[in-house]
Amino acid sequence: AAQPSKKTVASRVPFADLCSTLERIQTCKSRPEKTKHFKDFLDSWRKFHDALHQKEKDVTDSFYPAMRLILPQLERERMAYGIKETMLAKLYIELLNLPKDGKDAAKLLNYRMPAGSRGDTGDFAMIAYFVLKPRSPKQGRLTIEQVNEHLDAIANNNAAKNKGLLKKSLLQLITQSTALEQKWLIRMIIKDLKLGVSQQTIFSVFHPDAAELHNVTTDLEKVCRQLHDPSVSLSDVSIMLF
Amino acid sequence: DADVPRWDAFFKCNKL
C-alpha cells in the first residue's frame, strides 16, 4: 500500500525563515520584542501545522525540528558533532581557497584576538559571516527538515570517526546556505546561539508547562509533542499519560 | 499538492 505521505511542517519551512527570526531576536534590544519575534514564528508554525494535518489522527509532527535548532544545548537524540571553531576555520580556508597567510584566513584562525571595531571578538560565527558574505550563495534552499538531516549525517559520521564523510556532509550543508544561514548553522553546531533570550523564556513562550515537563523528562521532542497545543495543560497531559 | 496549504500563507518574512 502506498505509504501515507509523511507531510511535516519542517519539510515545508525554509531554514532561511528560522534564521531571519533568530536574527531579529538577537538584534532587537528589549525582551518583549525578542519574545514577540519568536512567538510570531511559533504561532505561524502552529497555524500551518493545523492546516497541514487538519484531517489526520495521532499526528506525531510538532515544533521539535525547529526547537532542537533553537535550543541545541538540550539536544539528546543526535550525538555530538565533534566540530569546534578551529576545524570550521580550516575547512572554510580550504573550501574558499583562501590564501593561508591571507587576512581572511588569519581572521578565522585567530577569531579570539581582538580586531576591528565590530565588537565580534571571540564570536567565530560573526567573523565567519563577514568572510563568507561575498563568497556565499545569495539564496539558500534548505528546509528545516533538510538541515536536521544534514546535522544527523554530521553527527553519525563523527560517531563513526569517519573524518572524510564528516567533512563531506558539512560541505553539503554549508554550500547550500547563505552567509546568514551559515552564521546560524555555526552557532547551532557550536551549541551557543547568543540570542540574549534564556531557555526558560523560550519554554515559557512555547507553553507555560514546557519548562516543568522538560525538567521531568529532559526530552525536548516529548515536550514539543505533548504541549503542541497551548490550550492543553500539563495536568491534562498527565491524566492522558496515566 | 494543489490543495496542500503553503507556509508562506502563514508566515510573512520581510527579508532582512
Interface residues (C-beta under 8 A of the other chain):
Chain A: K7 V9 R12 V13 P14 A16 D17 S20 T21 E23 R24 D40 F41 S44 W45 K47 F48 A51 L52 L180
Chain B: V4 P5 R6 W7 A9 F10 F11 C13 K15 L16
